[in-house]
């Protein structure tokens, strides 16, 4: 078994076409993705919005508005959204007329936003003010609830009540005061979406390795397969060693892609790298088992099997968003079952869930379980196909 494992490794590494598709092609495609999409991200990231706030007594007495705009205007903060000037009403109107600001905030009886036109920046400013207003409503509700409790309970200690109210209001304000931040780069990352599909493609390309390794063990595909068929060595051990060698070569290719994208292209895969590795290992194994299943089921030459494997891989990556990030949404909306059985979509969606919903891993583990089930199903199909291999003569 060890001898056959070494032999399979040498065979795979000497195949130039396999090395290109497994090692070189993902690196080349990743470079193109980086060149194509990095400039788009920079152009679509939100710019700092110039605004003015009327510095009257109402604003000075409103801690919610003061603290929120201070946080969102901090020049040293990565979450900075506004460049804020504190002015009089006359100065703010002058700045707005000269297009030096997007709009200004005036707090009287109610907060008022004055803008010169409608646009994305103006909408963001209005949304921030709406959020702060909702925070104030929540705080008022908390105070009223506790006031009713105080009035109903004469033994209630007013000093304790004041302290509890203060702490509860601080917690609400801390959680929500800086709720509006610039996350455009994270939530609209074309590069990340494309790199997820690239990793999925690289994992599935391992199926070509598995296919070639299995073909070396089939009597109708190679001279080596004929020798294997008549040898006294257990066929299961030989096939297992071929699969393990293919898996090892595949993992080398995938992790070369990770090293290149992280250290050369500076791609940020997030903080859950152990789970990313887990998903990659399972995705690679799913691709490998898919290739083995195709190799055992199809009675065709190696070139045709390879073409079919490439076609399945690219079609699966297309459905998962490689050629257009909206395609995955279209498929999920109209034909959800298609992406439920698509291993490329399982891998890509697993990365999505880690990147966008890192605190909730339910969706991630659903994709992990789906990949395991897919791999087991491919193994069962492969075993059935191998048992049906019969030859009249060798």
Phi, psi and omega in degrees: 000316179296321179298315180293326177299313179296320180298317180295319177301312180299318181297316182292316181291337179274349180278106186295322180296318179295317180298322179296309184292328184275321186254306190283313186301314177299323179294318179296314180295321177298322177296317178297319178300315181299315181294324185281323191254342183296320179292326178296318179298317181298322182287334184263353178290142184296136175273163175293132185263126178276122180223170174229150176234130178288116187273064180262182183295324180298319179291319181296333180268359183255097184292328181297312179292320180299311186290319182295312180290334174294316180294318184280356179245005183291120182294338182266003183261140175290343182263017182296134181237330185237151164250108193252133172248138179256112191225180170274171180296319181296316179296321180296318178296322179294317179297321180291319179295328180270009179059031178271344176224159177283323181182179178221158181252129176236120179254117174236245173290322178228150176297138182228131178254129178243122180230161180269335182206177178256138180185185182296314181298318180296320180295321179297315179299315179297321182292321178299313180299319178298318179299315181295320178299320178294323176300315180299322178296319179297315179300316179299321180295318179299315181297316181295319179299315181288330177294318178298321178296322179294318182292328182279339183241101185292339180274002182289131182281117184295327179294318177296318179300315180298319180294317180294318178300314182299315181295319182293319178295319179298320180295317178298315182293320180297321183288331191238352186295324180252040185289334182259107180226166179280102176243023183299322182293328182278318187270349179237039187275098175298319182299315181297317180299315180293324179290329175296316179291328177295318177295319177300317179298316180296321176298316182287333176298340175299339176298329178294320177298313179299321179297314180296318180296318179292322179300329178291346181254359180261129185295332181272005183242336183201161175294325177297324178296325177295320178293323178295321184295328183257000181281154180283350181294141179300129183296328180297319179294320180295315180294320179297318179295324177295317180294318180295320178295319178296319180296320179296314179297320180298316180296325176300315179296317181295316183285335169297320177296317178299313181299317181294315183289326182283312189267338180258309182272353177060043178276131181260111181269004178097188186263350184264054186295323176303320178289328175296318177297316178302312180298322179294318178298315180291321178295320178296319179293323178297317178297320180297313181294328176297316178296320179296319179297317179296320181296323183277331184275321186274131173262081183213170179286168187296323180296319180293318178299318179296318178299319179295318179297316178297319181296317179296317181297311183292324178294319178296320178291326176298315180293334181271359172112012183293317183269357179180121189293343180277346184297319180298319179295319180298315180294315179299327182281318188260323180227068186300328181298329183298318179279344176289333180253006181265111183297328178297320178291324177299315181294311181299316181292329175297318176294319176306310186297324177290320186284318185262332183233052186301333181275346179238108187262009181299315181292322178299311182291333174298317178291324177298312179296321179298319178294321178296315179297317178300315181296316179298321178296318178294324178295316178299315178298319180295319180296319177296318179295321180292324180292335181272359179290116179226140181230133178290325179204155179236000000 
